[in-house]
Amino acid sequence: MPQGENFWNPYRWVTISDKPIQHDVPNYQHTLSGISGRIWCELEALTPLMIGDGHGEFVRHRGNQKPYIPSTSLKGVVRSLAEVVGNATVPFPGPQVDDPHQLEKAQRDINDIAHFDIVSRMFGYLNGGDVVAGLVHFSDADISKEVSPLNQWQQYQVAVGQPKPNHRAFYAAQKDRRKFYHHHPGAQGLVRPHPGILQTNRVRPAPPGTCFSFTVDFMNLRENELNLLIYCLVLEKDVTVTLSPEALGKDQNEPPFTFEGPLRHKMGGAKPHGAGSVRMCITKMELRTNAAARYRGGSTPDALDGGTLTTELDRRTASFRRRTDQTMQELRAMLIYSTDDPRTPIHYPKFDWFEDERETEFHRQTRLKPTI
């Protein structure tokens, strides 16, 4: 949210940890070490969900024409979150990323042995000719519950394009930040673009309540790697977020505002218009702590569901739920899904605002309010 304005930008910024990145030797696929298994997941659209095919329609299988979410989209959401929570580098070089988290910092040679950060070890690493295969693999998410037939999905008009990094009313001056979009809790449709916006497109998202199912296979993960993967899938059921008067744009004499809710993911297209809030949950999990035993006469993996699954998930995510560092506090403030969230209305300003921003000293000096 820009200072001095009463609207909320569709996105805010989460500060990345300034602690040194930890590197370790990967458990390569051929080693058959660590923990292997499969996770069964469900994904529910809480607001309209748009995974586009490039033509304004939801991506569909070529054969049966059923909507689905590609594995790459799922992996991208979980990996980007793991980079923030796990203090890891980004997978692509970029001028807007701080130096310690650039791609080339993912690898560190120690005693002539390549060590990698936790996310590169889990999801893979590619930098020129240097390649490390990932240990985590997502399936496509096939539709499991339709609230209405595909031909009845509503079409919406959305704006094309977004502010550039030189807009200080939208982008932080510091590079040690990552962009997260606000949720629009309970939204059944998309926010329309302001009149006068000429660059628009039409999209047909999946309606709220649409569900998809997918699996995550993993092998040779260490305990901390599996814990990070699970946390980035299920997040937290109930958090309390406190926003300062400065973050809300209120008088500093007013008290902070506190509200509660679960953490939810945001994914897909049309996020500035309110699309993309989803609930992910794990319904079943199989763990194999001795992968090599599978090839030495067979072994049965530990199957977890119901109460045993809940206990295991709580145990593996406990250390993340206890974290109170700045990164986690700001991340919770952006991922919380609560109808009590005071940060409304959420939208880009009118086109005239952008025109004025180019001309006036006031807007050139505008700075973002703090996230919390």
N, C-alpha and C positions, 0 to 999 in steps of 0.2 A: 504494500500500500504506500503510495507516495505521501510525503509529508504535506499537510494542508489540504488533502482531498478526502471526500467522504465515501468513495467507492474503494473496493478491495481488488487489487490485481489478481488475476486467476492463479498466480503462483507466487511463492515466497522462497527464501533461501535457507538452507541448512548448513551450518558451519561444519567443516570436516576436521577431524582430529589433527592436532599438530604433533602428535607423538610419532616417533620413528616407526616406519613400516617394518613389520617382522617378516623375515624370509626363512624358508626352510626347503629342504630337498623334497621334491614331489614323490609321492608313492606312485610310481609309474604303473601303467595297466598290467604289465607282464609280471609284476612282483607278487600279486595275490596276497597282499597284506592289508591290514586295517579292517574296516567294516564295509560290507556290501549289502545290498538289499533293494527293495522297491517300496515306494510310497504311493498310495492311491489318494487322489485329491478330487475335491469338488470345488467349482467356482460358480458363484451366483452374481449376476449383475444387479447391483443395488440402484444404479441409475442407468440411463441408456448407455449401451456399450457399443463402440464402433471399432471394429478391426477391419479396416478398409481394403478393398481389392484394387484401389487406384482409380475407380470409376464411381465412387460414392455408394457402393454396395458393400455389404458384409461379405468377407471372403467365404467361398463355398468350395466343397469338394467337387472335383470335375465329374465324378461318376454319379453320385446320388443327389448332387446339388444341395446337400445339407450344409448349413453354416457350421464353421469350426474355428478354433483359435490355433494358429500355427505354433509349433513347438518353439520356434525362434522368438515369438512374441512373449511366451511364458518365461523362457530362459532369460530374455532381456530384462523383464521386470524384476525377477528374483536376483539376477546378477547385479544390476545397478544398485539394488537395495543392499546387497551383501558388500559391495564396495564401500558404502557409507558406514554400515554397522561394523564391518570387519577392518576398516582403515586400510583399504587396498587401492591400487592404481586403476585408472580407467583403461578400457581395452583398445582405445584409439587415440592417437596423438591429437591434441587440440589446443589452440591458442588461449582458450578461456579456462584452462585447467592449471592449477598451481603446480609449480615445478616438482615438489616431492611426490605428486600423484600422477605424473606423466607416465605414459606407457613404458618408456625405457627404464623406469625405476622399479618395474615389476620384477626384474631379474637382477640378481647380485651374485657374482662369482666369489666364492669363498674357498680358498685352497684348491682352485681350479675346478671346483664343483659348482654347478649352477643351482642356485637357490631362488625360489619364487615366493611372491606374496600369497596369502591364503586363497584369494579369489582366483588367481591365475592357476594355482594348483588344482582347484576344484572344477573350474569351468573351462580351463584351457588358456593357452597363451600363443599369440601369433604376432611376430614382429620381424618382418623381412623373411629371412631364411630360418629363423629360430621358431620352432613349433613345439608345443607341448599339448598332447591330447588331453581333453577334459575328462574328469571322472564322474560327472553328473550329466544325465541325459533325460530330456523331457520328451514325452509323446505329444502329439497334437491333442487338443482338447475338443472332443466331440460333443455335440449338443445332447443333453440328457433330459431336458425339460423345456418345452415350448409353452409360453403363455398365450401366444397367438401365432397363426400361420405366417410364414415368411411374407406372403403377398399382402399381409395386413400390417406389416411393420411401417410405422409412420416415418415420413421423410421430413427432414429439417434443413433449413438454410443456415450455413455457418460461414464465418469470415475465414479468408485464406491469408496466411502470413501472420507475423507476430513482430513485436518490437525487437530492434537490433540491440546488440550488447552495449552500444554507446549511449543508449537511453538510460540515464542514471535513475529515472523514476521507476525502472523495471529491473535493472540489472545492478547487482552489487559491484562496487569498485574493486573489492578484493576478489581474488580468484579461488580462494580456499572455501568455496561455497558450491552447493549442488541445488539444482532447481527441483522443487516439488509443487504440485498443483493442489489447490484447495479442493476439498469435497463440496458437493452441493447436496447435503443430506436430504433424502426423501424426494429428490427431483424426479418427476415422471417424464419430463421433456427436456429440451435443450433451450438455453438462453439465446434469444434471437440477437443477431448483430445489430448495432445501431443503424438507423437510416443514414444514408450517405456513404456507407462502406461499399465500395464498388467491387472489390475483389472477394467474391463469395462463391460457395459451392454448395451442392445439395448432398446430404448423406442420409442413409437409412440404417440407423443403429438397431441392435437388438433391444427390445423393451426390458425394463426392470423385471426381475423375477426369472429371466431366462437362465438356465443352468447348463454347465458344461462339466465333463469329467476328463481327467488325464492322470497319467502316472509319471513318476520320477524314478529312474533307475540310477543307482550309484554303486561305485566299487572303490575299494582301497581308501576309504576316507578315514582320517584320524577323528578322534572324539570331538575336538574343537571344530573341525570342518563340518561334521554331521550336525553338530549343535547349531552352527551358523546357518546351514541350509534349512533346518527345521524352523528356526526362528523366522527366517525371511519368508517362509511359506505361511506360517500361522499367525505371526505377529503377537499382539497382546489382546486379551479379552476385555480388559477394563483398565483404563488409565485415567489419571486426573491431570488436567492441564491448567496452569495458571498463567494468564496473560497480564502483563504489566499495563498500567495506564498509557505508557509511551507506545507500546505495541498496538494498543487499541486507538491511539490518536485522541485520548481523552485528557482532561486536565490532570496534571500530576498529583493533585491533592485527592483525587478519587482513588478508591481502593482497587487492587487487582481483581480480575474476574476469573473465577474458577469454574470449570465444568468437567463432566465425565463422559466416557464413551469408549468403545473398542477402537482398535487401529485397523484400518482397511487399506488395501492396495488401490492404486490408481493406474490405469493402463489404457492403451489404445489411442484413437484419434478423438478430435473435438473436445479434448479435456478442458480448454478454456471456457467452453460453453456448458460445462457440467457433466459431460459424459465420462465414463470410465471408472466409476467407483465400483469395486467388486469385493466380495467376501470369499477368501480361500480357506478351506479347511481340509484336514487330513482325516480320512475315514478308516484307513487301514495301513499297517506298515509291517514289512518283513525285514528282519535284520539277520545277517549272517556274519558272525564275528571271526569265523575261520573259513575264509573263502577257499583255501587250498584243500580243505577236507571234502569239499564237494567233488573233487576229482580223485579222491583216494577211497572210493567205495561209497560215497554219498553221505550227505548230512542234511538234517532238516532245519530250515531257518526258524527263528523265533517269530511267530505270528502274533501281532498285537492289534487288538480292536477293543471297543467298549471301554471299560474302566481301566484295563491295563494300558491301553493306548493313551488315555488321558493322563495317567500317572507318568508315563514315559515322556510325553510331550512337555508336561509341566517341569519335569526334572531337567530336560535338555535345554529349556528356554529360561530357566531360573536366573542364570547369571546375567542375561541380557535385560530381564525385567528389573533387576536390582540396579542397573546402571543409571547414574544421575548426572553424567557428564554433559557438557553443552550440546554435543552432537545428538545424544539420545533425547534430551529435553526438547530441542528444536524439531527433531524428527517426529516425536509424539505430537507436538503442536500442529504439524502438517498432516499427519496420517490419521488423526482422531476423527471419527465419524459420529457426530453428535448433533441432534436437532437443537441443542442449546448453544451451539457455536455462535458467538456474537459477531463474527466477521462477515457481515452482509451489508449491502449487496456485492456480489462477486461478478465483475465483468471488466472488460477493457473500457477505457474512456471513449468518448465520441471522437470522430475523425478530426473535428476542429481542435480538440485538445492536442492531438499529435502535431497539427500544423502550428499551433501556438508554441508548443514545446521547442520547435526548431528556432523560433524567433525571439522568445522572451528570456531575459536573464533569470527570471524566477524559476522557470522550468529547467534551465540548464544547471541550476544549483540544487534542484530538488534531489533529496536523498530518501532512500527507503527507511521506513520505520523498522525497529528491531522485530524479529520473529516472535520473541517471547518477552 
